[in-house]
Amino acid sequence: MADEVFMDIPAVEKMSKSFDTFGEVLQAVSKVLQAISISLKLAAFVSLGATAAASAMIDRIQPRLKTLGDKMVELSGDLDGAIRAYRDGDMSGSQRFV
């Protein structure tokens, strides 16, 4: 019995687009959080440190969101590469039997 490989290309393309969109959103949120953190640090002097705690929390979350966003975009690229390899492999393999 032969092992077969099958890929539902439209479904994988949809997943790739979803990962790319989600990654871009996470990267944008990361940039916004970084800007908020900077403004909170600047306001900490006026508020006698009350905003410093919020800034510290944001500083813990922001790098993780950026990393996660980067990974989502990378995964989208990997899925696109898998689609291309699947299509090219199918075409090159079929030419061997002509």
C-alpha positions in Angstrom: 0.0 0.0 0.0 1.4 3.4 -1.1 1.5 6.3 1.3 -0.2 9.3 -0.2 0.3 13.0 0.6 -2.6 15.3 0.1 -3.0 19.0 0.8 -6.1 21.0 0.6 -4.4 24.0 -0.9 -7.2 26.5 -0.5 -7.6 25.6 3.2 -3.9 25.9 3.8 -3.8 29.3 1.9 -6.6 30.5 4.1 -4.6 29.4 7.2 -1.5 31.1 5.9 -3.4 34.4 5.4 -5.0 34.1 8.9 -1.6 33.6 10.5 -0.2 36.5 8.6 -3.0 38.8 9.6 -2.9 37.7 13.2 0.9 38.2 13.3 0.6 41.7 11.8 -2.0 42.6 14.4 0.1 41.4 17.2 3.1 43.3 15.9 1.0 46.5 15.7 -0.3 45.9 19.3 3.3 45.5 20.4 4.2 48.8 18.9 1.3 50.6 20.5 2.1 49.0 23.9 5.7 50.2 23.6 4.5 53.8 22.9 2.1 53.6 25.9 4.9 52.3 28.1 7.1 55.2 27.1 4.4 57.7 27.8 3.6 56.1 31.2 7.3 56.3 32.1 7.3 60.0 31.2 4.2 60.6 33.3 5.5 58.6 36.3 7.4 61.7 37.4 4.3 63.8 37.6 2.1 61.0 39.1 4.8 60.2 41.8 5.3 56.7 40.4 1.7 55.6 40.1 2.0 54.9 36.4 5.4 53.1 36.8 3.6 49.9 37.8 1.5 50.0 34.7 4.5 50.6 32.6 6.3 47.7 34.3 3.4 45.4 33.4 3.4 46.5 29.8 7.2 46.1 29.6 6.7 42.4 30.5 3.9 41.8 28.0 5.2 43.8 25.0 8.3 41.7 24.1 6.2 38.5 24.3 3.6 39.9 21.9 6.3 41.0 19.5 7.9 37.6 19.6 4.5 35.9 19.1 3.7 38.2 16.2 7.0 37.5 14.5 6.4 33.7 14.9 2.9 34.0 13.4 4.3 35.8 10.3 7.1 33.3 10.1 4.6 30.4 10.2 2.6 32.1 7.5 5.7 32.1 5.3 6.4 28.5 6.1 2.9 27.5 5.0 3.3 29.4 1.8 6.6 27.6 1.2 4.8 24.2 1.9 2.2 25.1 -0.7 4.8 26.0 -3.3 6.8 22.8 -2.6 3.6 20.7 -2.8 2.6 22.3 -6.2 6.2 22.2 -7.6 6.7 18.7 -6.4 3.5 17.5 -8.0 4.4 19.1 -11.3 8.0 17.9 -11.4 7.0 14.4 -10.3 4.3 14.1 -13.0 6.8 15.1 -15.7 8.8 12.0 -15.0 6.1 9.7 -16.3 5.4 11.5 -19.5 
